[in-house]
Structures are given as structure tokens and as C-alpha cells.
Amino acid sequence: MLVPLPSSVARALRDALAVVFPVACPGCGAPDEVVCADCRAECVPRVRCESVGGIDVWSAVDYAGAVARLIVAFKNDGRTSVAPVLAEPLGRSIDAAMSHAGTSDEIGVVAIPVRRSSLRRRGYRPVHLLARRAGVDVESMLRFVREPQDQRRLGRADRARNLAFAMRGSPAIAGRRVLIVDDVLTTGATLSEAVRAVREAGGEVIGAAVLARTRRGRRASRRV
């Protein structure tokens, strides 16, 4: 029976392989570049705010083109070397949300939970890693009480059904104001379930911050 490697060992192996084998920019394929200058330029933050289910959601870039390819490489291909490039726009989204909410030291930054199967496969939590790179302490106060399906091939209605009552908040949330953080905003189904779980646990959601927003079902937004 195959035993999953500890996350620290998996990370060390990925780093070693990156030294032995030539790298190419995952955004465009440019050789000998972790992330090329052109793809870095695509990740320059352009922070926007939009309302999703009555919650203000702050995002920094569009999930398209080179940005989408970088995020996929980071999440699915073990390309953690691109984390510094993606951390900056996520950090800008979090900063904007905190500034809008007021006193940041009263707000807990809570990450969307990771499916157990995804954590075993990757060996790391993408949102936590990016937030740490951005200098933000993220709390794991949400968890899945059942394993939802992979969302990538599901439509809006199926995503909502797939995630309904799938999360639970820690008792530590009670009485706290929290900012929910995720990597990509698609239909808003994941965010809606997280908001429900936080409120059920007695917390108050003051907003959400994401790295990127998709163009699917684009909602009205404003630049900040």
C-alpha cells in the first residue's frame, strides 16, 4: 500500500527536482524563468470590490490567461516557486478588505478549508501558503464535515448543492468578526457556504478577500 509522503518531504522533493530539471514559466512557457516579466505584469493588483450574496468581496486580478495558468500550476502542479508572485495580489485584497472594515486587530482572517484529498495530494494548503508569504496570519477555523466533490466541472446550481452544509465553524469563532479568504471567486457557492458556517458558529462575516475573480457570471464591481 502506498503511504503519502509527509508534506515537508514532498516540498523538499519538489524543490530538489526544480534544481535538477530546467524550469519554464508556467504562465507562458518561457524557458529558464520561474515567472517571466510579462506574466508578472499580468499579476499586478487591480483591486475591486463586488457584492456576492450581500457580502463585500475584494479581489485583485482576473482569473484568465497567464494568471489562471499560474494559479493552476501553483495549486495542481506543485509549482510553489510562483507563490511570491501570487501572494502580492492576495495580500492587497486582504489589505483593502481590512481597511474598509476598520480596526484590523479585531478581525480574524479565516481561510476556506481544504478537502482532505487535496491536502494529501498537494502536501500544502494553497491559501495559507500565499497568505503567509503576504505576511498575513490565517486561522483554520472552518472545516469540512463531509468531503464535497471536485467543483471544477460543476455548474452554478450543482456547486451550491455540492457544498450545502458541508462546512462547520470552530467554537472559537463565536463572538468574533472574521474576514474569509480564498484563492479564486467563481460562482460564490464556496463563499456562501463558508458564510453560513461562520454565522452558525456565532461569528460575524465582515467581508471576503480573494486573489482572483472569474469572469463567469460577472457581477457589478468597483475599482478601489
C-alpha positions in Angstrom: 0.0 0.0 0.0 1.3 3.4 -0.9 1.8 5.7 2.0 1.5 9.5 1.4 4.7 11.4 2.0 4.8 13.9 4.8 4.2 17.4 3.4 7.7 18.5 4.4 9.3 15.7 2.5 7.0 16.3 -0.5 8.1 20.0 -0.5 11.8 19.1 -0.3 11.4 16.7 -3.2 9.7 19.3 -5.4 12.5 21.8 -4.6 15.2 19.3 -5.4 13.5 18.5 -8.7 13.3 22.2 -9.6 17.1 22.4 -9.3 17.8 19.2 -11.4 15.3 19.8 -14.2 15.0 23.0 -16.3 12.1 25.3 -15.4 9.8 27.2 -17.6 7.4 30.0 -16.8 4.0 28.2 -16.2 2.2 31.3 -17.4 3.6 31.2 -21.0 6.3 28.6 -21.2 9.2 31.0 -21.4 12.4 28.9 -20.7 14.6 29.3 -17.6 12.0 31.6 -15.9 10.2 30.8 -12.7 7.7 33.5 -13.7 8.6 35.8 -16.7 8.4 39.6 -16.6 5.3 39.6 -18.9 3.4 37.1 -16.7 4.4 39.0 -13.6 2.9 42.1 -15.2 -0.4 40.3 -15.6 -0.4 39.8 -11.8 -0.2 43.4 -10.9 -3.0 44.0 -8.4 -6.1 45.9 -9.7 -8.2 45.6 -6.5 -12.0 45.6 -7.0 -14.9 45.1 -4.6 -18.2 43.4 -5.6 -21.2 42.2 -3.6 -21.8 38.4 -3.5 -24.9 37.3 -1.6 -24.7 40.5 0.4 -21.0 40.1 1.3 -18.4 42.5 0.0 -15.7 40.5 -1.8 -12.3 42.1 -2.6 -10.3 40.7 -5.4 -7.0 41.8 -7.1 -6.8 40.2 -10.6 -8.9 38.4 -13.2 -8.8 34.6 -13.3 -7.8 34.5 -17.0 -4.8 34.0 -19.3 -1.4 33.9 -17.6 -2.9 34.5 -14.1 -5.1 31.4 -14.4 -2.2 29.3 -15.6 0.0 30.4 -12.8 -2.7 29.6 -10.2 -3.3 26.2 -11.7 0.4 25.4 -11.7 0.7 26.6 -8.1 -2.3 24.6 -6.9 -2.2 21.4 -9.1 1.4 21.0 -10.3 3.3 21.7 -7.2 4.9 24.9 -8.6 5.2 26.6 -5.2 8.0 28.7 -6.6 5.4 31.1 -8.1 3.9 31.8 -4.6 5.7 35.1 -4.1 4.1 36.4 -7.4 0.6 35.4 -6.4 1.0 36.4 -2.7 1.2 40.1 -3.5 -2.2 40.4 -5.1 -3.8 38.3 -2.4 -2.2 40.5 0.2 -3.5 43.6 -1.5 -7.1 42.2 -1.4 -6.8 41.4 2.3 -5.4 44.9 3.0 -8.3 46.5 1.1 -10.9 44.5 3.0 -9.3 45.2 6.3 -9.1 48.9 5.6 -12.7 49.0 4.6 -13.7 47.1 7.8 -11.9 49.4 10.2 -9.8 48.1 13.1 -7.8 45.2 11.7 -6.7 43.8 15.1 -10.3 42.9 16.0 -10.7 40.8 12.8 -9.8 37.1 12.4 -8.6 36.1 8.9 -10.2 32.7 8.2 -9.3 30.5 5.2 -11.7 28.4 3.2 -10.9 24.8 4.3 -9.1 22.4 2.0 -10.5 19.0 1.1 -8.6 16.1 2.7 -7.9 14.5 -0.6 -6.5 17.8 -2.0 -4.2 18.2 1.0 -2.9 14.7 0.7 -2.2 15.2 -3.0 -0.5 18.6 -2.7 1.1 18.4 0.7 0.2 22.1 1.4 -2.7 24.5 1.8 -2.5 27.0 -1.1 -4.3 29.9 0.6 -2.4 29.5 3.8 0.9 29.5 2.0 0.1 32.6 -0.1 -1.2 34.5 3.0 1.9 33.7 4.9 4.0 34.9 2.0 2.0 38.1 2.2 2.7 38.5 5.9 -0.9 37.6 7.0 -1.7 35.2 9.8 -4.6 32.9 8.7 -6.7 30.9 11.1 -8.1 27.4 10.3 -11.5 27.8 12.0 -13.6 26.2 9.2 -13.5 22.5 8.3 -15.4 20.2 6.0 -17.7 17.8 7.9 -18.1 15.8 4.7 -15.9 15.6 1.6 -17.5 17.5 -1.3 -16.9 16.6 -5.0 -14.3 18.4 -7.0 -16.0 21.6 -8.1 -14.1 22.3 -11.3 -16.6 20.7 -13.7 -19.8 21.7 -11.9 -22.2 24.4 -12.8 -23.6 27.1 -10.5 -26.5 25.1 -9.2 -24.5 21.9 -8.8 -21.8 23.7 -6.9 -24.3 25.1 -4.5 -25.8 21.6 -3.9 -22.4 20.0 -3.6 -21.3 22.4 -0.8 -24.6 22.8 1.1 -24.0 22.2 4.8 -20.5 20.8 4.1 -18.6 23.1 6.4 -18.6 23.7 10.2 -17.1 26.5 12.2 -15.0 26.1 15.2 -16.5 27.2 18.6 -13.6 29.7 18.7 -15.5 31.8 16.0 -18.3 32.7 18.4 -18.5 36.4 19.0 -15.7 37.2 16.6 -15.6 39.3 13.4 -13.9 37.4 10.6 -12.7 38.0 7.1 -13.0 34.9 4.8 -10.0 34.3 2.5 -9.9 32.1 -0.6 -7.8 31.9 -3.8 -10.5 32.2 -6.6 -14.1 33.5 -6.6 -16.1 31.6 -9.2 -19.9 31.3 -8.6 -19.8 32.3 -5.0 -21.0 28.8 -3.8 -18.0 28.2 -1.6 -18.1 31.6 -0.1 -21.8 31.3 0.7 -21.3 28.0 2.5 -18.4 29.5 4.5 -20.5 32.5 5.5 -23.3 30.1 6.6 -20.9 28.1 8.7 -19.3 31.1 10.3 -22.7 32.6 11.2 -24.0 29.2 12.6 -20.9 29.1 14.8 -21.8 32.6 16.2 -19.3 34.7 14.2 -19.8 37.8 12.1 -18.5 37.9 8.5 -17.3 41.4 7.7 -16.3 40.5 4.1 -14.1 38.3 2.0 -10.8 38.6 0.1 -9.7 36.5 -2.8 -6.7 36.5 -5.1 -8.6 36.3 -8.4 -12.2 36.5 -9.7 -13.5 34.6 -12.7 -15.5 36.2 -15.5 -18.3 33.6 -15.1 -21.4 35.4 -14.1 -19.6 38.6 -13.7 -21.1 40.8 -11.0 -21.0 44.6 -10.9 -17.8 45.8 -9.2 -15.9 48.9 -8.4 -12.2 49.7 -8.6 -10.6 50.8 -5.3 
